[in-house]
Amino acid sequence: MDKIESGLSGTVVMTVTEEWTARHVGSGRVEVYATPAMTALMGALITLS
């Protein structure tokens, strides 16, 4: 695997639907984007670079 270079940037736009909320995934009680979902998205994006 290549090393990640300093200064790289990227952008992703995602519409948060109920299936990605903390309440739905069981990581919280409110209707906000779940931290586990965000972590999974970041991991998936790393494999695309």
C-alpha positions in Angstrom: 0.0 0.0 0.0 1.3 3.5 -0.9 1.8 6.0 1.8 -0.8 8.8 2.2 0.7 12.1 1.1 0.5 15.2 3.2 -1.8 17.9 1.9 -4.2 15.6 0.1 -7.9 16.6 0.2 -11.2 15.4 -1.1 -14.9 16.0 -0.9 -17.8 13.8 -0.7 -21.5 14.7 -0.5 -23.9 12.4 1.2 -27.6 12.9 2.0 -28.2 11.5 5.5 -31.3 9.3 5.4 -32.9 7.5 8.4 -30.7 4.4 7.8 -27.6 6.5 8.6 -28.8 8.1 11.8 -27.5 7.3 15.2 -30.9 6.2 16.4 -31.2 3.7 13.5 -27.7 2.2 13.8 -27.9 2.1 17.6 -25.1 4.5 18.5 -27.4 7.2 19.9 -30.9 8.4 20.5 -31.0 11.4 18.2 -31.6 11.8 14.4 -28.1 12.9 13.5 -25.5 11.3 11.2 -24.1 8.3 13.1 -20.4 8.3 13.9 -20.0 4.6 12.9 -21.5 5.5 9.5 -19.1 8.4 9.1 -16.1 6.2 10.0 -17.2 3.5 7.5 -17.6 6.1 4.8 -14.1 7.4 5.4 -12.7 3.9 5.3 -14.4 3.2 2.0 -13.1 6.4 0.5 -9.5 5.5 1.5 -9.8 2.4 -0.7 -10.8 4.5 -3.7 -7.6 6.7 -3.6 
